């Protein structure tokens, strides 16, 4: 059914209209998501099964232990014994437990297997010191931490090995996870994660369980720090990934987080000090990177809201292609070219910018006089040769721009957030950023755009028509969110990057030119980010002469170029593909 919708999208759109088509697609994808929720792909077998078992890659599994309830601990250890991949060692670190069953249980386990090491600490040092004690004696190529009350999927190490065979240079791997009940029998609430998202991880440690690190590199950053106990894994991950950047997501549920009254899986209240230490870990990390930023509380407890300030007062060239049309705005007929310029000038607090109106030579004398009062504003005339080409219009604006950064902006947008330029520029100046977008709202304040995702090789808007304050999946509607692309209706990119890519691709005269641009950024290892704390209204539909419908020809051209080069969206959880 999903493939039918994708293949015959233009026809279905024509029959149903956009609103009914989107409702049908959402219904189909919801059903697919429910079907996926009952299936764990970690239960499958890899095509290179024999190669995996014979690989020789070794893992050290560290279990820090302190007064663990005996049934939980036995289940935890059994989940390691049940691993289908054989090359592991289990390091059991007792942090001076007072419970009488702990030490005999650990000694008994070690007697039964030469793959088990025990470390009996003589004093209680808390979680970081316990994990460092395990790291000191680890002999595996890779190391992972298993909380003493949690469970590994039987194929956890098997699928980590499979991914390492494909990515032998990986420094850090992480998997999807779910929760299990107190008895360790029921599994639910699967968290299916995106690929590595440096901006998202500043909002929360989404990678969390199961995390696997290259052992020697883990030692190079000197292990875990006691001053971050409760958030030691977050601090460790931030320090590790700031030095080692070969990071791989294993899109399978390999870790089961036990939910009971003393676990953070149950409630953040179980470890309230962890939140403040997370905040400190983020602060130290960003300071090491030289970022200028501010951190505040997120709408979700235990998460963080990070916004970046410009490191430099770079000039921004705001390129506005316009067809010089008018539409109803707040109950009044308003010319879009004049309206967007007024909106930028009157509502922006950042002042080092210029505006370039790329027009079709159809401004009236009265309009030209009104534009004279706006500074800095320049008019660039686009002379259409045969058929209209939006990409040509963008490239013409860029050729006439003087800024260090180019901001493409539809004329049917209006600024809501006064600090929009500062926030977008602050993000765009970060290392590795290729494009920055914003949350765009329909006039009724529902979401038109909060990033672009790729479903079945066809681009679509994330959280389309959802409420303005929606949280979204993986914080898609409420954070600085890495995504595969952001719309040209409001897209900031470094001038140097735009020039290096040769600007917008004129093979896409109306649609998908912005997605094509971001895909080319992605191929060069550059990231796109949508800032959901930056908002503009978008009166969609009047900013270009070619209209809004995507033609069959454009879809086919897009699929021909990109369906194999980027077959899946790395930031889209697999149950939503």
PADONU-152216 format. One line per field, with one value per residue (C-alpha): x, y, z; residue number from 1. Coordinates in steps of 0.5 Angstrom, whole numbers, padded with zeros to 4 digits. Example, Ala and Ser with C-alpha at 12.3 -4.5 7.8 and 13.67 -1.06 7.14 Angstrom:
<recs>
east 0025, 0027 .
north -0009, -0002 .
up 0016, 0014 .
nutor 1, 2 .
</recs>
This chain:
<recs>
east 0000, 0006, 0009, 0003, 0002, 0009, 0009, 0002, 0003, 0001, -0005, -0007, -0006, -0010, -0016, -0016, -0013, -0007, -0011, -0014, -0008, -0004, -0009, -0009, -0001, -0001, -0006, -0002, 0004, 0001, -0001, 0006, 0009, 0004, 0006, 0013, 0012, 0011, 0017, 0024, 0029, 0035, 0031, 0033, 0040, 0045, 0046, 0054, 0052, 0058, 0063, 0060, 0061, 0068, 0070, 0075, 0072, 0072, 0068, 0068, 0062, 0062, 0057, 0058, 0054, 0052, 0046, 0043, 0036, 0038, 0033, 0035, 0042, 0041, 0037, 0042, 0048, 0044, 0042, 0050, 0051, 0045, 0049, 0049, 0056, 0061, 0067, 0066, 0068, 0064, 0067, 0063, 0065, 0062, 0062, 0063, 0056, 0052, 0048, 0050, 0048, 0052, 0060, 0058, 0054, 0059, 0065, 0060, 0059, 0067, 0068, 0063, 0067, 0073, 0070, 0068, 0072, 0071, 0073, 0071, 0072, 0075, 0071, 0065, 0066, 0060, 0058, 0064, 0070, 0066, 0066, 0073, 0075, 0072, 0075, 0082, 0082, 0078, 0082, 0076, 0077, 0071, 0067, 0060, 0057, 0051, 0047, 0046, 0039, 0038, 0038, 0042, 0038, 0041, 0044, 0046, 0054, 0052, 0049, 0055, 0060, 0056, 0056, 0063, 0065, 0062, 0065, 0072, 0074, 0068, 0070, 0063, 0057, 0050, 0043, 0036, 0033, 0026, 0024, 0022, 0018, 0020, 0020, 0024, 0018, 0015, 0018, 0015, 0016, 0021, 0026, 0028, 0033, 0036, 0043, 0049, 0046, 0051, 0045, 0040, 0045, 0046, 0038, 0039, 0043, 0039, 0044, 0045, 0044, 0047, 0053, 0060, 0066, 0073, 0077, 0084, 0080, 0076, 0082, 0085, 0080, 0081, 0075, 0069, 0069, 0066, 0064, 0059, 0056, 0049, 0050, 0057, 0055, 0053, 0059, 0064, 0060, 0061, 0068, 0069, 0065, 0069, 0075, 0073, 0068, 0067, 0060, 0055, 0048, 0045, 0038, 0036, 0033, 0039, 0038, 0032, 0032, 0028, 0023, 0022, 0022, 0029, 0031, 0031, 0027, 0021, 0022, 0027, 0026, 0030, 0036, 0034, 0042, 0043, 0040, 0044, 0050, 0048, 0047, 0054, 0057, 0054, 0057, 0064, 0063, 0061, 0066, 0071, 0069, 0069, 0062, 0058, 0051, 0045, 0042, 0035, 0030, 0026, 0019, 0020, 0024, 0031, 0032, 0035, 0034, 0041, 0041, 0048, 0050, 0054, 0061, 0063, 0059, 0058, 0054, 0048, 0045, 0038, 0036, 0028, 0026, 0019, 0014, 0011, 0004, -0001, -0005, -0009, -0005, -0009, -0015, -0012, -0009, -0002, 0004, 0009, 0015, 0013, 0011, 0017, 0022, 0018, 0017, 0025, 0027, 0022, 0022, 0030, 0035, 0041, 0043, 0049, 0045, 0043, 0036, 0037, 0030, 0030, 0024, 0021, 0022, 0014, 0015, 0011, 0014, 0010, 0013, 0020, 0019, 0017, 0023, 0028, 0026, 0029, 0036, 0040, 0036, 0038, 0034, 0036, 0032, 0031, 0030, 0026, 0029, 0024, 0021, 0021, 0027, 0027, 0034, 0037, 0033, 0037, 0043, 0043, 0041, 0047, 0052, 0050, 0050, 0056, 0055, 0059, 0052, 0046, 0039, 0034, 0027, 0020, 0017, 0011, 0014, 0014, 0018, 0016, 0022, 0026, 0032, 0032, 0038, 0042, 0040, 0041, 0047, 0050, 0048, 0051, 0058, 0058, 0063, 0060, 0054, 0052, 0044, 0040, 0032, 0027, 0020, 0015, 0007, 0001, -0003, -0007, -0001, 0000, 0006, 0008, 0015, 0020, 0025, 0025, 0025, 0025, 0020, 0020, 0025, 0020, 0021, 0016, 0015, 0016, 0010, 0006, 0000, 0001, 0000, 0005, 0008, 0008, 0014, 0014, 0018, 0025, 0024, 0023, 0018, 0021, 0029, 0035, 0034, 0039, 0035, 0036, 0034, 0031, 0026, 0029, 0023, 0028, 0035, 0041, 0048, 0055, 0057, 0063, 0059, 0054, 0060, 0063, 0057, 0056, 0049, 0042, 0041, 0038, 0035, 0030, 0027, 0021, 0021, 0026, 0032, 0033, 0032, 0038, 0042, 0042, 0043, 0049, 0051, 0050, 0054, 0060, 0059, 0056, 0049, 0043, 0039, 0032, 0031, 0025, 0026, 0026, 0019, 0016, 0009, 0009, 0003, 0005, 0003, 0005, 0012, 0013, 0010, 0011, 0005, 0006, 0004, 0010, 0010, 0011, 0017, 0020, 0019, 0022, 0028, 0029, 0028, 0033, 0038, 0038, 0034, 0040, 0045, 0041, 0036, 0034, 0034, 0039, 0035, 0029, 0027, 0026, 0019, 0017, 0021 .
north 0000, 0005, 0003, 0004, 0011, 0013, 0011, 0014, 0020, 0025, 0021, 0020, 0027, 0029, 0025, 0026, 0033, 0035, 0035, 0028, 0025, 0027, 0024, 0017, 0017, 0019, 0013, 0008, 0010, 0009, 0002, 0001, 0003, -0001, -0007, -0006, -0005, -0012, -0014, -0013, -0014, -0016, -0023, -0024, -0027, -0023, -0025, -0026, -0030, -0034, -0029, -0025, -0031, -0032, -0025, -0025, -0018, -0018, -0014, -0013, -0012, -0008, -0009, -0004, -0007, -0004, -0008, -0010, -0014, -0021, -0023, -0017, -0018, -0026, -0024, -0018, -0024, -0029, -0024, -0024, -0031, -0032, -0028, -0031, -0028, -0032, -0027, -0023, -0022, -0020, -0016, -0015, -0010, -0010, -0003, -0005, -0007, -0008, -0014, -0021, -0024, -0020, -0023, -0030, -0029, -0026, -0031, -0037, -0034, -0033, -0040, -0043, -0039, -0036, -0031, -0027, -0023, -0020, -0014, -0013, -0006, -0005, 0002, 0005, 0010, 0010, 0009, 0013, 0009, 0003, 0003, 0006, 0000, -0005, -0001, -0002, -0009, -0010, -0013, -0013, -0009, -0005, -0004, -0003, -0002, -0006, -0003, -0008, -0008, -0008, -0013, -0014, -0017, -0024, -0022, -0015, -0017, -0020, -0014, -0010, -0014, -0014, -0007, -0007, -0011, -0006, 0000, -0003, 0004, 0006, 0009, 0009, 0005, 0006, 0002, 0003, 0001, -0001, -0002, -0008, -0009, -0010, -0018, -0017, -0021, -0015, -0011, -0004, 0003, 0002, 0008, 0008, 0013, 0017, 0017, 0021, 0028, 0032, 0038, 0033, 0030, 0037, 0037, 0030, 0024, 0020, 0015, 0012, 0005, 0001, 0004, 0001, 0005, 0003, 0001, 0004, 0011, 0010, 0010, 0016, 0020, 0018, 0014, 0017, 0023, 0022, 0029, 0027, 0021, 0021, 0024, 0020, 0017, 0023, 0027, 0021, 0021, 0028, 0028, 0022, 0024, 0031, 0027, 0021, 0022, 0015, 0014, 0009, 0008, 0000, 0001, -0005, -0006, -0009, -0006, -0007, -0002, -0004, 0000, 0000, 0005, 0006, 0007, 0013, 0009, 0010, 0017, 0023, 0024, 0018, 0021, 0029, 0031, 0028, 0034, 0039, 0035, 0034, 0041, 0042, 0037, 0040, 0047, 0044, 0041, 0047, 0051, 0046, 0047, 0055, 0056, 0062, 0059, 0060, 0054, 0053, 0048, 0044, 0043, 0036, 0034, 0032, 0035, 0042, 0047, 0050, 0056, 0059, 0066, 0068, 0068, 0073, 0079, 0076, 0079, 0076, 0077, 0075, 0073, 0074, 0071, 0075, 0074, 0081, 0078, 0079, 0075, 0076, 0077, 0078, 0080, 0085, 0085, 0085, 0085, 0080, 0083, 0089, 0085, 0081, 0087, 0091, 0084, 0083, 0091, 0092, 0085, 0083, 0085, 0083, 0089, 0086, 0084, 0086, 0085, 0083, 0082, 0078, 0080, 0080, 0087, 0088, 0093, 0099, 0106, 0107, 0100, 0103, 0109, 0105, 0101, 0107, 0108, 0101, 0100, 0096, 0093, 0092, 0090, 0085, 0083, 0076, 0076, 0069, 0066, 0061, 0058, 0060, 0057, 0058, 0055, 0061, 0066, 0064, 0063, 0070, 0073, 0069, 0072, 0079, 0078, 0081, 0077, 0071, 0067, 0067, 0067, 0064, 0067, 0066, 0073, 0070, 0069, 0074, 0074, 0072, 0071, 0078, 0074, 0069, 0072, 0071, 0064, 0062, 0065, 0062, 0055, 0056, 0058, 0052, 0047, 0042, 0046, 0046, 0049, 0052, 0052, 0055, 0053, 0055, 0056, 0057, 0063, 0058, 0057, 0050, 0047, 0048, 0046, 0044, 0040, 0035, 0028, 0022, 0017, 0012, 0016, 0022, 0028, 0031, 0036, 0034, 0035, 0037, 0041, 0039, 0044, 0049, 0047, 0039, 0035, 0031, 0024, 0025, 0032, 0033, 0039, 0042, 0042, 0044, 0038, 0035, 0033, 0031, 0038, 0044, 0048, 0054, 0058, 0060, 0057, 0060, 0057, 0059, 0063, 0059, 0052, 0055, 0057, 0050, 0046, 0051, 0054, 0051, 0045, 0048, 0041, 0043, 0049, 0049, 0044, 0039, 0044, 0046, 0038, 0037, 0042, 0039, 0032, 0035, 0038, 0031, 0027, 0032, 0031, 0037, 0037, 0041, 0043, 0046, 0051, 0050, 0056, 0060, 0062, 0065, 0065, 0062, 0064, 0059, 0059, 0066, 0067, 0064, 0063, 0056, 0054, 0049, 0042, 0037, 0035, 0027, 0029, 0033, 0027, 0022, 0027, 0027, 0019, 0018, 0022, 0021, 0014, 0010, 0016, 0017, 0011, 0012, 0018, 0017, 0022, 0018, 0012, 0006, 0005, 0011, 0010 .
up 0000, 0002, -0005, -0008, -0005, -0007, -0014, -0016, -0012, -0017, -0019, -0012, -0011, -0017, -0015, -0007, -0007, -0002, 0005, 0003, 0001, 0007, 0011, 0008, 0008, 0015, 0016, 0012, 0016, 0023, 0021, 0019, 0025, 0029, 0025, 0026, 0034, 0034, 0031, 0033, 0027, 0032, 0032, 0024, 0022, 0018, 0010, 0013, 0019, 0019, 0017, 0024, 0028, 0025, 0026, 0032, 0034, 0042, 0047, 0054, 0058, 0064, 0070, 0075, 0081, 0088, 0092, 0086, 0088, 0086, 0081, 0077, 0077, 0075, 0069, 0067, 0067, 0064, 0058, 0057, 0058, 0052, 0047, 0040, 0039, 0043, 0043, 0050, 0057, 0063, 0068, 0074, 0079, 0086, 0089, 0096, 0096, 0103, 0101, 0103, 0096, 0092, 0093, 0093, 0087, 0083, 0085, 0083, 0076, 0075, 0078, 0072, 0066, 0064, 0061, 0067, 0071, 0078, 0081, 0088, 0090, 0098, 0098, 0095, 0090, 0086, 0079, 0075, 0079, 0079, 0071, 0071, 0075, 0070, 0064, 0067, 0066, 0060, 0054, 0049, 0042, 0044, 0051, 0053, 0060, 0062, 0068, 0073, 0073, 0065, 0060, 0053, 0047, 0046, 0039, 0042, 0040, 0034, 0031, 0033, 0030, 0024, 0023, 0025, 0019, 0015, 0019, 0021, 0023, 0028, 0034, 0037, 0036, 0039, 0038, 0039, 0046, 0049, 0056, 0060, 0066, 0073, 0072, 0065, 0062, 0058, 0053, 0050, 0049, 0043, 0042, 0035, 0034, 0028, 0026, 0029, 0030, 0034, 0035, 0038, 0043, 0046, 0048, 0051, 0051, 0046, 0044, 0051, 0051, 0048, 0047, 0045, 0045, 0042, 0048, 0047, 0045, 0051, 0056, 0052, 0055, 0062, 0063, 0067, 0072, 0079, 0079, 0074, 0077, 0075, 0068, 0067, 0061, 0058, 0060, 0057, 0051, 0049, 0051, 0047, 0040, 0041, 0039, 0035, 0030, 0027, 0030, 0027, 0029, 0029, 0028, 0032, 0039, 0043, 0050, 0055, 0060, 0066, 0069, 0077, 0082, 0083, 0076, 0071, 0066, 0071, 0073, 0073, 0080, 0081, 0080, 0080, 0081, 0074, 0070, 0073, 0072, 0065, 0064, 0067, 0062, 0056, 0058, 0059, 0052, 0048, 0052, 0049, 0042, 0043, 0042, 0044, 0047, 0052, 0055, 0058, 0060, 0055, 0055, 0057, 0064, 0063, 0057, 0055, 0050, 0047, 0043, 0039, 0039, 0033, 0034, 0029, 0026, 0019, 0014, 0012, 0005, 0005, -0002, -0004, -0010, -0012, -0017, -0014, -0012, -0007, -0002, 0004, 0010, 0017, 0013, 0009, 0001, 0002, -0003, -0001, -0004, 0000, 0006, 0007, 0007, 0012, 0016, 0016, 0017, 0023, 0027, 0026, 0032, 0028, 0023, 0019, 0013, 0006, 0002, -0005, -0008, -0015, -0019, -0026, -0028, -0026, -0020, -0021, -0020, -0014, -0011, -0013, -0009, -0003, -0004, -0004, 0004, 0006, 0007, 0006, 0000, -0007, -0013, -0018, -0024, -0027, -0034, -0036, -0042, -0044, -0038, -0031, -0027, -0019, -0019, -0024, -0020, -0013, -0017, -0020, -0013, -0010, -0016, -0013, -0006, -0002, 0005, 0008, 0009, 0004, 0007, 0002, 0004, 0000, 0000, 0003, 0009, 0015, 0021, 0028, 0032, 0033, 0034, 0028, 0024, 0030, 0032, 0025, 0024, 0031, 0028, 0021, 0024, 0028, 0025, 0020, 0018, 0011, 0012, 0017, 0017, 0021, 0023, 0019, 0021, 0017, 0018, 0023, 0027, 0025, 0022, 0015, 0016, 0021, 0017, 0011, 0011, 0006, 0006, 0001, -0003, -0004, 0001, 0005, 0011, 0018, 0023, 0017, 0020, 0027, 0033, 0033, 0040, 0038, 0041, 0035, 0035, 0037, 0039, 0031, 0033, 0039, 0039, 0034, 0030, 0025, 0018, 0011, 0008, 0010, 0005, 0001, 0004, 0009, 0009, 0011, 0008, 0008, 0002, 0001, 0001, -0004, -0009, -0008, -0010, -0016, -0013, -0014, -0019, -0025, -0027, -0022, -0024, -0019, -0014, -0010, -0012, -0004, -0002, -0008, -0005, 0002, -0001, -0004, 0003, 0006, 0001, 0003, 0010, 0012, 0016, 0016, 0022, 0023, 0029, 0032, 0036, 0030, 0027, 0021, 0018, 0011, 0007, 0002, -0005, -0008, -0008, -0015, -0022, -0023, -0017, -0012, -0015, -0016, -0023, -0025, -0029, -0023, -0018, -0024, -0024, -0017, -0016, -0022, -0019, -0012, -0010, -0010, -0008, -0001, -0001, 0006, 0011, 0016, 0021, 0020, 0025, 0021, 0023, 0020, 0013 .
nutor 1, 2, 3, 4, 5, 6, 7, 8, 9, 10, 11, 12, 13, 14, 15, 16, 17, 18, 19, 20, 21, 22, 23, 24, 25, 26, 27, 28, 29, 30, 31, 32, 33, 34, 35, 36, 37, 38, 39, 40, 41, 42, 43, 44, 45, 46, 47, 48, 49, 50, 51, 52, 53, 54, 55, 56, 57, 58, 59, 60, 61, 62, 63, 64, 65, 66, 67, 68, 69, 70, 71, 72, 73, 74, 75, 76, 77, 78, 79, 80, 81, 82, 83, 84, 85, 86, 87, 88, 89, 90, 91, 92, 93, 94, 95, 96, 97, 98, 99, 100, 101, 102, 103, 104, 105, 106, 107, 108, 109, 110, 111, 112, 113, 114, 115, 116, 117, 118, 119, 120, 121, 122, 123, 124, 125, 126, 127, 128, 129, 130, 131, 132, 133, 134, 135, 136, 137, 138, 139, 140, 141, 142, 143, 144, 145, 146, 147, 148, 149, 150, 151, 152, 153, 154, 155, 156, 157, 158, 159, 160, 161, 162, 163, 164, 165, 166, 167, 168, 169, 170, 171, 172, 173, 174, 175, 176, 177, 178, 179, 180, 181, 182, 183, 184, 185, 186, 187, 188, 189, 190, 191, 192, 193, 194, 195, 196, 197, 198, 199, 200, 201, 202, 203, 204, 205, 206, 207, 208, 209, 210, 211, 212, 213, 214, 215, 216, 217, 218, 219, 220, 221, 222, 223, 224, 225, 226, 227, 228, 229, 230, 231, 232, 233, 234, 235, 236, 237, 238, 239, 240, 241, 242, 243, 244, 245, 246, 247, 248, 249, 250, 251, 252, 253, 254, 255, 256, 257, 258, 259, 260, 261, 262, 263, 264, 265, 266, 267, 268, 269, 270, 271, 272, 273, 274, 275, 276, 277, 278, 279, 280, 281, 282, 283, 284, 285, 286, 287, 288, 289, 290, 291, 292, 293, 294, 295, 296, 297, 298, 299, 300, 301, 302, 303, 304, 305, 306, 307, 308, 309, 310, 311, 312, 313, 314, 315, 316, 317, 318, 319, 320, 321, 322, 323, 324, 325, 326, 327, 328, 329, 330, 331, 332, 333, 334, 335, 336, 337, 338, 339, 340, 341, 342, 343, 344, 345, 346, 347, 348, 349, 350, 351, 352, 353, 354, 355, 356, 357, 358, 359, 360, 361, 362, 363, 364, 365, 366, 367, 368, 369, 370, 371, 372, 373, 374, 375, 376, 377, 378, 379, 380, 381, 382, 383, 384, 385, 386, 387, 388, 389, 390, 391, 392, 393, 394, 395, 396, 397, 398, 399, 400, 401, 402, 403, 404, 405, 406, 407, 408, 409, 410, 411, 412, 413, 414, 415, 416, 417, 418, 419, 420, 421, 422, 423, 424, 425, 426, 427, 428, 429, 430, 431, 432, 433, 434, 435, 436, 437, 438, 439, 440, 441, 442, 443, 444, 445, 446, 447, 448, 449, 450, 451, 452, 453, 454, 455, 456, 457, 458, 459, 460, 461, 462, 463, 464, 465, 466, 467, 468, 469, 470, 471, 472, 473, 474, 475, 476, 477, 478, 479, 480, 481, 482, 483, 484, 485, 486, 487, 488, 489, 490, 491, 492, 493, 494, 495, 496, 497, 498, 499, 500, 501, 502, 503, 504, 505, 506, 507, 508, 509, 510, 511, 512, 513, 514, 515, 516, 517, 518, 519, 520, 521, 522, 523, 524, 525, 526, 527, 528, 529, 530, 531, 532, 533, 534, 535, 536, 537, 538, 539, 540, 541, 542, 543, 544, 545, 546, 547, 548, 549, 550, 551, 552, 553, 554, 555, 556, 557, 558, 559, 560, 561, 562, 563, 564, 565, 566, 567, 568, 569, 570, 571, 572, 573, 574, 575, 576, 577 .
</recs>
